[in-house]
Amino acid sequence: MKVNIDPILLELGPIRVGWYGLMYVFGFIGSYLLVRYQLKKKDFGITRVEIENLYFYLVLGLMIGARLGYILFYDLRTYLQDPLEMIAIWHGGMSFHGGLIGVLLVGILFSYKNKKSFWRLSDLLIVTAPIGLGLGRIGNFINGELYGRVTTLPWGMIFPKGGPLPRHPSQLYESALEGGVLFVILWFLKDNKRIPTGGLLALFLFLYGVFRFFVEFFREPDAHLGFILGPFTMGQILCSFMILGGMGLFLYLHWKKRA
């Protein structure tokens, strides 16, 4: 099966609307609506206006963090040779792990400045994050990027940039696991009283790390990096830190709750 979807949804003169960019928009809208829904059911110590202000900074944190993360984690040497390319985000190059760091830093600073509980805010917001992740991977699929390794399985797909051989649609694997499955798990557990405050963030870090680590075995490594440590990719190394961090954070919060 060949994948040849036009990544541009609408083009009016110099204005181009791409599917990938729309996925970011849909992700934030979906997240915001679910946060509003939760605020009606439970008091998280934050008002609607404050949430709207927070989302503005979250968007900035995500975009800046994702770009800087890609530069630092994946292609620093190239960008040092051509610094102006750092701001050319239309050429691609965004890192989930960098975006995560950016969002977490924004959340911590916002909580400190506005005297809010960062852990309560993280529980409110993190359960909605998989929506954007799942949609973002669909955007990658439409763009024909971040495709999988060569496969002989019947659902293998031929991507325009991936050569003539069928490959795993790893973007769809990630969309299903990091988006659908992760969302269902977190949403189901969000009202579980046995989970400590902030525990949903810890579970997100752990489960995303596990899912992404697994799918990376089917995803084609970045051409300019290849495998970093034995059979493992840069994505798997970064996810290893997420897994350990999620486990450590959950244990700390659980101990703190019992103390």
Contacts in CASP RR format, 6 or more apart in sequence:
PFRMAT RR
TARGET T0000
AUTHOR 0000-0000-0000
METHOD contacts of the structure
MODEL  1
MKVNIDPILLELGPIRVGWYGLMYVFGFIGSYLLVRYQLKKKDFGITRVE
IENLYFYLVLGLMIGARLGYILFYDLRTYLQDPLEMIAIWHGGMSFHGGL
IGVLLVGILFSYKNKKSFWRLSDLLIVTAPIGLGLGRIGNFINGELYGRV
TTLPWGMIFPKGGPLPRHPSQLYESALEGGVLFVILWFLKDNKRIPTGGL
LALFLFLYGVFRFFVEFFREPDAHLGFILGPFTMGQILCSFMILGGMGLF
LYLHWKKRA
1 155 0 8 1.000
1 156 0 8 1.000
1 157 0 8 1.000
1 158 0 8 1.000
1 166 0 8 1.000
2 157 0 8 1.000
2 158 0 8 1.000
3 141 0 8 1.000
3 144 0 8 1.000
3 157 0 8 1.000
3 158 0 8 1.000
3 159 0 8 1.000
3 160 0 8 1.000
3 169 0 8 1.000
4 160 0 8 1.000
5 19 0 8 1.000
5 142 0 8 1.000
5 144 0 8 1.000
7 18 0 8 1.000
7 19 0 8 1.000
7 20 0 8 1.000
7 139 0 8 1.000
7 142 0 8 1.000
7 143 0 8 1.000
7 144 0 8 1.000
8 16 0 8 1.000
8 17 0 8 1.000
8 18 0 8 1.000
8 19 0 8 1.000
9 17 0 8 1.000
9 18 0 8 1.000
9 19 0 8 1.000
9 22 0 8 1.000
10 16 0 8 1.000
10 17 0 8 1.000
10 18 0 8 1.000
11 17 0 8 1.000
19 139 0 8 1.000
19 142 0 8 1.000
19 143 0 8 1.000
20 136 0 8 1.000
20 139 0 8 1.000
20 140 0 8 1.000
20 142 0 8 1.000
20 143 0 8 1.000
21 139 0 8 1.000
23 132 0 8 1.000
23 135 0 8 1.000
23 136 0 8 1.000
23 138 0 8 1.000
23 139 0 8 1.000
24 132 0 8 1.000
24 135 0 8 1.000
24 136 0 8 1.000
26 132 0 8 1.000
26 135 0 8 1.000
27 131 0 8 1.000
27 132 0 8 1.000
27 135 0 8 1.000
27 136 0 8 1.000
28 55 0 8 1.000
28 58 0 8 1.000
28 59 0 8 1.000
28 132 0 8 1.000
30 128 0 8 1.000
30 131 0 8 1.000
30 132 0 8 1.000
31 125 0 8 1.000
31 128 0 8 1.000
31 129 0 8 1.000
31 131 0 8 1.000
31 132 0 8 1.000
32 51 0 8 1.000
32 55 0 8 1.000
32 128 0 8 1.000
34 127 0 8 1.000
34 128 0 8 1.000
34 131 0 8 1.000
35 51 0 8 1.000
35 124 0 8 1.000
35 125 0 8 1.000
35 128 0 8 1.000
36 48 0 8 1.000
36 51 0 8 1.000
38 44 0 8 1.000
38 124 0 8 1.000
38 127 0 8 1.000
38 190 0 8 1.000
39 46 0 8 1.000
39 48 0 8 1.000
39 51 0 8 1.000
39 124 0 8 1.000
44 120 0 8 1.000
44 121 0 8 1.000
44 123 0 8 1.000
44 124 0 8 1.000
45 116 0 8 1.000
45 117 0 8 1.000
45 120 0 8 1.000
46 54 0 8 1.000
46 116 0 8 1.000
46 121 0 8 1.000
46 124 0 8 1.000
50 114 0 8 1.000
50 116 0 8 1.000
54 106 0 8 1.000
54 107 0 8 1.000
54 110 0 8 1.000
54 121 0 8 1.000
57 106 0 8 1.000
57 107 0 8 1.000
57 110 0 8 1.000
58 103 0 8 1.000
58 106 0 8 1.000
58 107 0 8 1.000
58 125 0 8 1.000
60 106 0 8 1.000
61 99 0 8 1.000
61 102 0 8 1.000
61 103 0 8 1.000
61 105 0 8 1.000
61 106 0 8 1.000
62 99 0 8 1.000
62 102 0 8 1.000
62 103 0 8 1.000
63 89 0 8 1.000
63 99 0 8 1.000
64 102 0 8 1.000
65 95 0 8 1.000
65 98 0 8 1.000
65 99 0 8 1.000
65 101 0 8 1.000
65 102 0 8 1.000
65 103 0 8 1.000
66 93 0 8 1.000
66 94 0 8 1.000
66 95 0 8 1.000
66 96 0 8 1.000
66 98 0 8 1.000
66 99 0 8 1.000
66 102 0 8 1.000
67 86 0 8 1.000
67 89 0 8 1.000
67 93 0 8 1.000
67 94 0 8 1.000
67 95 0 8 1.000
68 98 0 8 1.000
69 95 0 8 1.000
69 97 0 8 1.000
69 98 0 8 1.000
69 99 0 8 1.000
69 101 0 8 1.000
70 93 0 8 1.000
70 94 0 8 1.000
70 95 0 8 1.000
70 98 0 8 1.000
71 79 0 8 1.000
71 86 0 8 1.000
72 98 0 8 1.000
73 95 0 8 1.000
73 97 0 8 1.000
73 98 0 8 1.000
73 234 0 8 1.000
73 238 0 8 1.000
74 93 0 8 1.000
74 95 0 8 1.000
74 222 0 8 1.000
74 224 0 8 1.000
74 225 0 8 1.000
74 234 0 8 1.000
75 93 0 8 1.000
75 224 0 8 1.000
78 85 0 8 1.000
78 224 0 8 1.000
79 85 0 8 1.000
79 86 0 8 1.000
85 91 0 8 1.000
96 133 0 8 1.000
96 212 0 8 1.000
97 235 0 8 1.000
97 238 0 8 1.000
97 242 0 8 1.000
107 118 0 8 1.000
107 121 0 8 1.000
107 122 0 8 1.000
108 118 0 8 1.000
110 116 0 8 1.000
110 121 0 8 1.000
111 117 0 8 1.000
111 118 0 8 1.000
111 121 0 8 1.000
112 118 0 8 1.000
117 197 0 8 1.000
119 197 0 8 1.000
119 198 0 8 1.000
119 199 0 8 1.000
119 201 0 8 1.000
119 253 0 8 1.000
120 197 0 8 1.000
120 198 0 8 1.000
122 198 0 8 1.000
122 200 0 8 1.000
122 201 0 8 1.000
123 190 0 8 1.000
123 197 0 8 1.000
123 198 0 8 1.000
123 199 0 8 1.000
123 200 0 8 1.000
123 201 0 8 1.000
126 186 0 8 1.000
126 200 0 8 1.000
126 201 0 8 1.000
126 204 0 8 1.000
127 183 0 8 1.000
127 186 0 8 1.000
127 187 0 8 1.000
127 190 0 8 1.000
127 200 0 8 1.000
128 183 0 8 1.000
129 204 0 8 1.000
130 178 0 8 1.000
130 179 0 8 1.000
130 180 0 8 1.000
130 182 0 8 1.000
130 183 0 8 1.000
130 186 0 8 1.000
131 179 0 8 1.000
131 183 0 8 1.000
132 179 0 8 1.000
133 174 0 8 1.000
133 175 0 8 1.000
133 178 0 8 1.000
133 179 0 8 1.000
133 182 0 8 1.000
133 208 0 8 1.000
134 174 0 8 1.000
134 175 0 8 1.000
134 178 0 8 1.000
134 179 0 8 1.000
134 180 0 8 1.000
135 175 0 8 1.000
136 175 0 8 1.000
137 146 0 8 1.000
137 171 0 8 1.000
137 172 0 8 1.000
137 174 0 8 1.000
137 175 0 8 1.000
137 178 0 8 1.000
137 179 0 8 1.000
138 171 0 8 1.000
138 172 0 8 1.000
138 175 0 8 1.000
139 171 0 8 1.000
140 146 0 8 1.000
140 171 0 8 1.000
141 169 0 8 1.000
141 171 0 8 1.000
141 172 0 8 1.000
141 175 0 8 1.000
144 159 0 8 1.000
144 160 0 8 1.000
144 161 0 8 1.000
144 171 0 8 1.000
145 161 0 8 1.000
145 171 0 8 1.000
146 170 0 8 1.000
146 171 0 8 1.000
146 219 0 8 1.000
146 220 0 8 1.000
147 157 0 8 1.000
147 159 0 8 1.000
147 161 0 8 1.000
147 162 0 8 1.000
147 167 0 8 1.000
147 168 0 8 1.000
147 169 0 8 1.000
147 170 0 8 1.000
147 171 0 8 1.000
147 219 0 8 1.000
147 220 0 8 1.000
148 167 0 8 1.000
148 168 0 8 1.000
148 169 0 8 1.000
148 170 0 8 1.000
148 171 0 8 1.000
148 218 0 8 1.000
148 219 0 8 1.000
148 220 0 8 1.000
149 167 0 8 1.000
149 168 0 8 1.000
149 170 0 8 1.000
149 218 0 8 1.000
149 219 0 8 1.000
149 220 0 8 1.000
150 165 0 8 1.000
150 166 0 8 1.000
150 167 0 8 1.000
151 166 0 8 1.000
151 167 0 8 1.000
151 168 0 8 1.000
151 218 0 8 1.000
152 166 0 8 1.000
153 166 0 8 1.000
153 168 0 8 1.000
155 169 0 8 1.000
156 166 0 8 1.000
156 167 0 8 1.000
156 168 0 8 1.000
156 169 0 8 1.000
157 166 0 8 1.000
157 167 0 8 1.000
157 168 0 8 1.000
157 169 0 8 1.000
158 164 0 8 1.000
158 165 0 8 1.000
158 166 0 8 1.000
158 167 0 8 1.000
159 167 0 8 1.000
162 220 0 8 1.000
167 220 0 8 1.000
168 218 0 8 1.000
168 219 0 8 1.000
170 215 0 8 1.000
170 218 0 8 1.000
170 219 0 8 1.000
170 220 0 8 1.000
173 215 0 8 1.000
173 218 0 8 1.000
174 211 0 8 1.000
174 212 0 8 1.000
174 215 0 8 1.000
174 219 0 8 1.000
177 211 0 8 1.000
177 212 0 8 1.000
177 214 0 8 1.000
177 215 0 8 1.000
178 208 0 8 1.000
178 211 0 8 1.000
178 212 0 8 1.000
178 215 0 8 1.000
181 211 0 8 1.000
182 204 0 8 1.000
182 207 0 8 1.000
182 208 0 8 1.000
182 211 0 8 1.000
185 203 0 8 1.000
185 207 0 8 1.000
186 200 0 8 1.000
186 203 0 8 1.000
186 204 0 8 1.000
186 207 0 8 1.000
189 195 0 8 1.000
189 200 0 8 1.000
189 203 0 8 1.000
190 200 0 8 1.000
195 203 0 8 1.000
196 250 0 8 1.000
196 253 0 8 1.000
196 254 0 8 1.000
196 256 0 8 1.000
196 257 0 8 1.000
197 253 0 8 1.000
197 257 0 8 1.000
198 249 0 8 1.000
198 253 0 8 1.000
199 249 0 8 1.000
199 250 0 8 1.000
199 253 0 8 1.000
201 249 0 8 1.000
202 245 0 8 1.000
202 246 0 8 1.000
202 247 0 8 1.000
202 248 0 8 1.000
202 249 0 8 1.000
202 250 0 8 1.000
202 253 0 8 1.000
203 246 0 8 1.000
203 250 0 8 1.000
205 242 0 8 1.000
205 243 0 8 1.000
205 245 0 8 1.000
205 246 0 8 1.000
205 249 0 8 1.000
206 242 0 8 1.000
206 243 0 8 1.000
206 245 0 8 1.000
206 246 0 8 1.000
206 247 0 8 1.000
206 250 0 8 1.000
208 239 0 8 1.000
208 242 0 8 1.000
209 239 0 8 1.000
209 240 0 8 1.000
209 242 0 8 1.000
209 243 0 8 1.000
210 239 0 8 1.000
210 243 0 8 1.000
212 235 0 8 1.000
212 236 0 8 1.000
212 239 0 8 1.000
212 242 0 8 1.000
213 235 0 8 1.000
213 236 0 8 1.000
213 239 0 8 1.000
213 240 0 8 1.000
213 243 0 8 1.000
216 232 0 8 1.000
216 233 0 8 1.000
216 235 0 8 1.000
216 236 0 8 1.000
216 239 0 8 1.000
219 233 0 8 1.000
221 227 0 8 1.000
221 233 0 8 1.000
221 234 0 8 1.000
222 233 0 8 1.000
222 234 0 8 1.000
225 233 0 8 1.000
225 234 0 8 1.000
226 233 0 8 1.000
227 233 0 8 1.000
228 234 0 8 1.000
228 237 0 8 1.000
229 237 0 8 1.000
END
